[in-house]
């Protein structure tokens, strides 16, 4: 029998507890050993739950119990969670987490401890909720030289943009609807300013390319204040606006960013709507592989956590190879200095100047848009300023 402890009984933590208890025979059969949920650490009391006897308030109870071989961290944040996870790993306990903030900030350090202790630190649920993507990257695509990752990584922003595209909603109205439906928090900053997606692209790119990328290295622009007129104009040009997390290998360095981008209609990414996510991974041998589904939710995320618990139990005597090295400040280049295709949107009064940049332009409701091919955003800014254009928006074109 293998004893397991959970730190944090919130949305995901309670889902993990329910799955372990209610499906114990099934998951124990798959793990080839009996799994026993021994402790749940939380500062709150849950006297009405059928497993209320498992709750404790002292972390040391878990840390000092040698029978607890696997610890699930679902408390969230990167302060107490980091202290708890590091302490458990140093004590020789495998750890499973859904905490994207923790992995994005401290993944390289915690993976190194796990490697040194020959134990596991697994976090499949930290990126796509219930969408399996990290394990396929590490195992199924291992024969590939991975070169690019592109994805819709945040369901809240995708829902907002879908409402703007499909129902001509203004940004504020679409955000209010997302909050009413429970897709967006009262403070939606992490979603609409791109920070949630940035943490996820950190994890994806770190795993795919082998070096840690930190959140502060990600050029991050969200969709706060997105104009409906820009969405409509992009549509007239045959594109759909999406918030995209993107990272690409550039020699011995990488580019990494989160930004509103325009995707050609008909692309697999452009057709992903509402709260659904998609992650497209490009390898030199296989080409493009896409992973699609709901990126959040109590039971989908908890199911991914429990799958990692099963993996830990199956590999108590042998570490699963999931690892990346620490990165450095020069590893990630500024994406604004890299040549991509861009859509420029400005007022119709600037149409002639925009045409001098080689754009075929489209006008709509007082705005004009055009595509500039294979140039950097920095170069676009310089050229527009030389033309006297200051009121413009720039969207990267991503296929």
NUTI-498087 format. One record per residue (C-alpha): residue number from 1; x, y, z; residue in three letters. Coordinates in steps of 0.02 Angstrom, whole numbers. Layout:
<pts>
PT pos      u      v      w code
PT NUM      X      Y      Z  ALA
...
</pts>
This chain:
<pts>
PT pos      u      v      w code
PT   1      0      0      0  UNK
PT   2     59    176    -40  UNK
PT   3      0    322     66  UNK
PT   4    -38    488    -19  UNK
PT   5    -66    661     53  UNK
PT   6   -151    814    -23  UNK
PT   7   -101    993     17  UNK
PT   8   -249   1109    -15  UNK
PT   9   -433   1060    -25  UNK
PT  10   -492   1188   -152  UNK
PT  11   -574   1154   -320  UNK
PT  12   -438   1040   -388  UNK
PT  13   -385    966   -221  UNK
PT  14   -563    913   -179  UNK
PT  15   -578    836   -352  UNK
PT  16   -419    736   -323  UNK
PT  17   -485    674   -156  UNK
PT  18   -651    622   -232  UNK
PT  19   -569    527   -374  UNK
PT  20   -445    436   -261  UNK
PT  21   -583    386   -140  UNK
PT  22   -726    351   -262  UNK
PT  23   -620    262   -393  UNK
PT  24   -494    183   -277  UNK
PT  25   -509      7   -344  UNK
PT  26   -485     65   -524  UNK
PT  27   -336    179   -493  UNK
PT  28   -253     53   -376  UNK
PT  29   -271    -79   -509  UNK
PT  30   -188     36   -637  UNK
PT  31    -50     81   -515  UNK
PT  32    -21   -104   -473  UNK
PT  33    -22    -56   -288  UNK
PT  34   -156     -4   -165  UNK
PT  35   -167    187   -152  UNK
PT  36   -226    258     14  UNK
PT  37   -270    441     41  UNK
PT  38   -202    467    216  UNK
PT  39   -200    656    245  UNK
PT  40   -275    816    176  UNK
PT  41   -191    976    237  UNK
PT  42   -304   1129    245  UNK
PT  43   -331   1270    370  UNK
PT  44   -519   1249    352  UNK
PT  45   -633   1117    427  UNK
PT  46   -748   1008    321  UNK
PT  47   -852    914    451  UNK
PT  48   -990    865    330  UNK
PT  49   -879    771    208  UNK
PT  50   -876    581    217  UNK
PT  51   -686    589    227  UNK
PT  52   -677    727    359  UNK
PT  53   -565    616    468  UNK
PT  54   -421    639    346  UNK
PT  55   -400    827    373  UNK
PT  56   -250    895    467  UNK
PT  57   -180   1070    495  UNK
PT  58      5   1034    527  UNK
PT  59    116   1011    374  UNK
PT  60    247    923    480  UNK
PT  61    127    777    501  UNK
PT  62    146    742    316  UNK
PT  63    330    783    309  UNK
PT  64    378    669    453  UNK
PT  65    271    521    403  UNK
PT  66    386    404    306  UNK
PT  67    237    303    245  UNK
PT  68    179    451    140  UNK
PT  69    272    422    -23  UNK
PT  70    175    540   -138  UNK
PT  71    115    716    -98  UNK
PT  72    -10    813   -205  UNK
PT  73      6   1002   -200  UNK
PT  74   -152   1094   -252  UNK
PT  75   -141   1244   -136  UNK
PT  76    -87   1363   -274  UNK
PT  77     28   1513   -274  UNK
PT  78    216   1508   -266  UNK
PT  79    257   1552    -85  UNK
PT  80    195   1420     38  UNK
PT  81    175   1295   -103  UNK
PT  82    360   1312   -147  UNK
PT  83    412   1285     34  UNK
PT  84    300   1132     51  UNK
PT  85    350   1054   -114  UNK
PT  86    536   1082    -89  UNK
PT  87    530   1011     87  UNK
PT  88    439    855     28  UNK
PT  89    560    826   -115  UNK
PT  90    711    847      0  UNK
PT  91    632    719    118  UNK
PT  92    622    595    -27  UNK
PT  93    436    607    -63  UNK
PT  94    376    618   -243  UNK
PT  95    267    770   -279  UNK
PT  96    125    800   -401  UNK
PT  97     57    975   -431  UNK
PT  98    -64   1071   -542  UNK
PT  99     18   1236   -492  UNK
PT 100     75   1323   -653  UNK
PT 101    142   1475   -560  UNK
PT 102    255   1365   -454  UNK
PT 103    320   1263   -601  UNK
PT 104    349   1416   -710  UNK
PT 105    449   1502   -573  UNK
PT 106    538   1358   -487  UNK
PT 107    527   1209   -606  UNK
PT 108    712   1192   -644  UNK
PT 109    761   1196   -460  UNK
PT 110    627   1072   -406  UNK
PT 111    664    953   -550  UNK
PT 112    848    954   -502  UNK
PT 113    806    905   -323  UNK
PT 114    694    765   -386  UNK
PT 115    834    705   -499  UNK
PT 116    960    707   -357  UNK
PT 117    841    611   -243  UNK
PT 118    788    489   -381  UNK
PT 119    604    532   -355  UNK
PT 120    470    613   -461  UNK
PT 121    406    790   -481  UNK
PT 122    260    783   -602  UNK
PT 123    143    922   -659  UNK
PT 124     40    867   -810  UNK
PT 125   -112    966   -749  UNK
PT 126    -15   1131   -739  UNK
PT 127    -35   1175   -924  UNK
PT 128   -190   1103  -1005  UNK
PT 129   -296   1047   -859  UNK
PT 130   -359    879   -917  UNK
PT 131   -277    892  -1089  UNK
PT 132   -129    771  -1096  UNK
PT 133     17    867  -1170  UNK
PT 134    173    864  -1059  UNK
PT 135    187    676  -1056  UNK
PT 136    168    662  -1246  UNK
PT 137    301    797  -1269  UNK
PT 138    422    709  -1152  UNK
PT 139    387    531  -1211  UNK
PT 140    289    512  -1373  UNK
PT 141    383    650  -1465  UNK
PT 142    553    607  -1392  UNK
PT 143    625    558  -1562  UNK
PT 144    589    732  -1631  UNK
PT 145    690    891  -1624  UNK
PT 146    550   1005  -1564  UNK
PT 147    560   1177  -1642  UNK
PT 148    398   1273  -1610  UNK
PT 149    249   1280  -1493  UNK
PT 150     91   1380  -1528  UNK
PT 151    -67   1378  -1426  UNK
PT 152   -227   1451  -1358  UNK
PT 153   -184   1424  -1176  UNK
PT 154   -318   1521  -1083  UNK
PT 155   -502   1477  -1095  UNK
PT 156   -565   1640  -1021  UNK
PT 157   -487   1751  -1154  UNK
PT 158   -539   1630  -1291  UNK
PT 159   -718   1640  -1230  UNK
PT 160   -713   1831  -1231  UNK
PT 161   -640   1838  -1407  UNK
PT 162   -766   1709  -1469  UNK
PT 163   -909   1819  -1408  UNK
PT 164   -831   1970  -1493  UNK
PT 165   -808   1874  -1656  UNK
PT 166   -972   1778  -1661  UNK
PT 167  -1092   1897  -1574  UNK
PT 168  -1012   2067  -1603  UNK
PT 169   -998   2097  -1415  UNK
PT 170   -889   2237  -1350  UNK
PT 171   -743   2179  -1243  UNK
PT 172   -815   2240  -1077  UNK
PT 173   -982   2153  -1110  UNK
PT 174   -898   1989  -1155  UNK
PT 175   -789   1998   -999  UNK
PT 176   -943   2030   -890  UNK
PT 177  -1027   1877   -966  UNK
PT 178   -872   1772   -932  UNK
PT 179   -876   1827   -750  UNK
PT 180  -1062   1789   -732  UNK
PT 181  -1034   1614   -801  UNK
PT 182   -888   1581   -686  UNK
PT 183   -757   1577   -825  UNK
PT 184   -671   1736   -763  UNK
PT 185   -624   1787   -587  UNK
PT 186   -685   1947   -507  UNK
PT 187   -508   2010   -538  UNK
PT 188   -476   1943   -715  UNK
PT 189   -301   2017   -731  UNK
PT 190   -208   1851   -739  UNK
PT 191   -314   1798   -887  UNK
PT 192   -345   1955   -990  UNK
PT 193   -170   2026   -963  UNK
PT 194    -91   1863  -1023  UNK
PT 195     -2   1808   -864  UNK
PT 196    -89   1639   -853  UNK
PT 197    -44   1598  -1033  UNK
PT 198    135   1659  -1004  UNK
PT 199    160   1535   -862  UNK
PT 200     97   1395   -971  UNK
PT 201    209   1437  -1119  UNK
PT 202    355   1443   -996  UNK
PT 203    321   1263   -946  UNK
PT 204    288   1200  -1122  UNK
PT 205    441   1282  -1198  UNK
PT 206    554   1233  -1053  UNK
PT 207    506   1051  -1073  UNK
PT 208    510   1051  -1263  UNK
PT 209    675   1145  -1284  UNK
PT 210    767   1086  -1128  UNK
PT 211    806   1249  -1037  UNK
PT 212    703   1344   -909  UNK
PT 213    613   1499   -971  UNK
PT 214    554   1615   -833  UNK
PT 215    393   1718   -838  UNK
PT 216    489   1882   -836  UNK
PT 217    575   1828   -998  UNK
PT 218    408   1812  -1088  UNK
PT 219    352   1963  -1189  UNK
PT 220    172   1970  -1129  UNK
PT 221     27   2069  -1200  UNK
PT 222   -153   2026  -1158  UNK
PT 223   -321   2072  -1233  UNK
PT 224   -375   2204  -1108  UNK
PT 225   -469   2338  -1204  UNK
PT 226   -474   2240  -1367  UNK
PT 227   -572   2340  -1496  UNK
PT 228   -721   2259  -1581  UNK
PT 229   -678   2358  -1738  UNK
PT 230   -508   2272  -1745  UNK
PT 231   -589   2101  -1729  UNK
PT 232   -711   2144  -1868  UNK
PT 233   -575   2213  -1983  UNK
PT 234   -468   2058  -1957  UNK
PT 235   -619   1952  -2004  UNK
PT 236   -642   2050  -2166  UNK
PT 237   -462   2008  -2209  UNK
PT 238   -489   1823  -2178  UNK
PT 239   -417   1811  -2002  UNK
PT 240   -476   1774  -1826  UNK
PT 241   -404   1862  -1672  UNK
PT 242   -340   1745  -1535  UNK
PT 243   -229   1765  -1382  UNK
PT 244    -81   1655  -1426  UNK
PT 245     63   1584  -1325  UNK
PT 246    209   1553  -1441  UNK
PT 247    389   1495  -1429  UNK
PT 248    510   1452  -1568  UNK
PT 249    689   1391  -1579  UNK
PT 250    809   1517  -1658  UNK
PT 251    978   1433  -1669  UNK
PT 252   1041   1412  -1491  UNK
PT 253    910   1532  -1423  UNK
PT 254    720   1542  -1420  UNK
PT 255    586   1673  -1446  UNK
PT 256    441   1668  -1323  UNK
PT 257    286   1776  -1309  UNK
PT 258    102   1793  -1269  UNK
PT 259      7   1915  -1379  UNK
PT 260   -154   1944  -1475  UNK
PT 261   -123   1870  -1647  UNK
PT 262   -221   1847  -1807  UNK
PT 263   -246   1670  -1870  UNK
PT 264   -302   1629  -2048  UNK
PT 265   -481   1564  -2053  UNK
PT 266   -476   1379  -2090  UNK
PT 267   -326   1351  -1978  UNK
PT 268   -353   1220  -1843  UNK
PT 269   -315   1353  -1713  UNK
PT 270   -438   1481  -1782  UNK
PT 271   -582   1358  -1759  UNK
PT 272   -553   1332  -1572  UNK
PT 273   -691   1428  -1484  UNK
PT 274   -764   1470  -1312  UNK
PT 275   -667   1399  -1163  UNK
PT 276   -574   1267  -1263  UNK
PT 277   -384   1264  -1277  UNK
PT 278   -268   1198  -1411  UNK
PT 279    -80   1168  -1407  UNK
PT 280     12   1137  -1570  UNK
PT 281    186   1064  -1561  UNK
PT 282    300   1060  -1713  UNK
PT 283    437    929  -1729  UNK
PT 284    564    903  -1867  UNK
PT 285    509    724  -1899  UNK
PT 286    322    723  -1863  UNK
PT 287    275    899  -1917  UNK
PT 288    128    974  -1822  UNK
PT 289     36    884  -1682  UNK
PT 290   -111    967  -1593  UNK
PT 291   -186    935  -1420  UNK
PT 292   -363   1000  -1395  UNK
PT 293   -491   1006  -1256  UNK
PT 294   -554   1100  -1104  UNK
PT 295   -405   1178  -1018  UNK
PT 296   -481   1189   -845  UNK
PT 297   -619   1122   -733  UNK
PT 298   -623   1028   -569  UNK
PT 299   -632    847   -625  UNK
PT 300   -535    861   -790  UNK
PT 301   -389    941   -699  UNK
PT 302   -403    823   -551  UNK
PT 303   -401    674   -669  UNK
PT 304   -233    732   -739  UNK
PT 305   -166    752   -562  UNK
PT 306   -221    576   -513  UNK
PT 307   -142    507   -672  UNK
PT 308     22    582   -612  UNK
PT 309     -6    504   -440  UNK
PT 310    -26    334   -524  UNK
PT 311    135    365   -621  UNK
PT 312    227    407   -460  UNK
PT 313    165    249   -375  UNK
PT 314    218    144   -525  UNK
PT 315    391    223   -520  UNK
PT 316    432    228   -335  UNK
PT 317    597    140   -368  UNK
PT 318    639    225   -532  UNK
PT 319    621    407   -581  UNK
PT 320    522    454   -736  UNK
PT 321    629    560   -851  UNK
PT 322    549    732   -849  UNK
PT 323    681    866   -840  UNK
PT 324    752   1028   -905  UNK
PT 325    907   1128   -860  UNK
PT 326    908   1301   -785  UNK
PT 327    912   1438   -916  UNK
PT 328    999   1606   -921  UNK
PT 329    949   1785   -957  UNK
PT 330   1018   1781  -1135  UNK
PT 331    929   1620  -1185  UNK
PT 332    766   1707  -1233  UNK
PT 333    772   1839  -1368  UNK
PT 334    652   1985  -1385  UNK
PT 335    515   1925  -1506  UNK
PT 336    491   2104  -1566  UNK
PT 337    663   2091  -1648  UNK
PT 338    618   1932  -1743  UNK
PT 339    547   1936  -1920  UNK
PT 340    365   1879  -1932  UNK
PT 341    215   1930  -2037  UNK
PT 342    111   2065  -1954  UNK
PT 343    -59   2144  -1977  UNK
PT 344    -61   2331  -1949  UNK
PT 345   -224   2422  -1909  UNK
PT 346   -234   2611  -1907  UNK
PT 347   -355   2751  -1950  UNK
PT 348   -413   2765  -2130  UNK
PT 349   -325   2934  -2141  UNK
PT 350   -161   2837  -2142  UNK
PT 351   -209   2720  -2285  UNK
PT 352    -89   2797  -2411  UNK
PT 353     57   2790  -2290  UNK
PT 354     15   2609  -2247  UNK
PT 355     15   2566  -2432  UNK
PT 356    194   2631  -2447  UNK
PT 357    247   2489  -2330  UNK
PT 358    194   2364  -2463  UNK
PT 359     25   2324  -2388  UNK
PT 360   -133   2279  -2482  UNK
PT 361   -258   2370  -2374  UNK
PT 362   -438   2341  -2321  UNK
PT 363   -548   2479  -2248  UNK
PT 364   -694   2462  -2126  UNK
PT 365   -783   2587  -2013  UNK
PT 366   -646   2718  -2018  UNK
PT 367   -501   2596  -1997  UNK
PT 368   -382   2519  -2121  UNK
PT 369   -280   2358  -2108  UNK
PT 370   -137   2283  -2206  UNK
PT 371    -13   2140  -2194  UNK
PT 372    175   2170  -2188  UNK
PT 373    277   2013  -2224  UNK
PT 374    436   1951  -2141  UNK
PT 375    487   2100  -2037  UNK
PT 376    508   2135  -1853  UNK
PT 377    387   2231  -1744  UNK
PT 378    529   2348  -1698  UNK
PT 379    558   2386  -1882  UNK
PT 380    372   2415  -1909  UNK
PT 381    369   2539  -1765  UNK
PT 382    516   2635  -1838  UNK
PT 383    442   2640  -2013  UNK
PT 384    271   2695  -1953  UNK
PT 385    344   2834  -1847  UNK
PT 386    443   2895  -1997  UNK
PT 387    277   2905  -2091  UNK
PT 388    203   3005  -1948  UNK
PT 389     84   2864  -1896  UNK
PT 390     64   2848  -1707  UNK
PT 391   -112   2779  -1689  UNK
PT 392    -96   2597  -1739  UNK
PT 393   -112   2419  -1675  UNK
PT 394      0   2275  -1729  UNK
PT 395    -50   2091  -1729  UNK
PT 396     69   1951  -1769  UNK
PT 397      9   1831  -1903  UNK
PT 398     21   1650  -1845  UNK
PT 399    -31   1500  -1948  UNK
</pts>
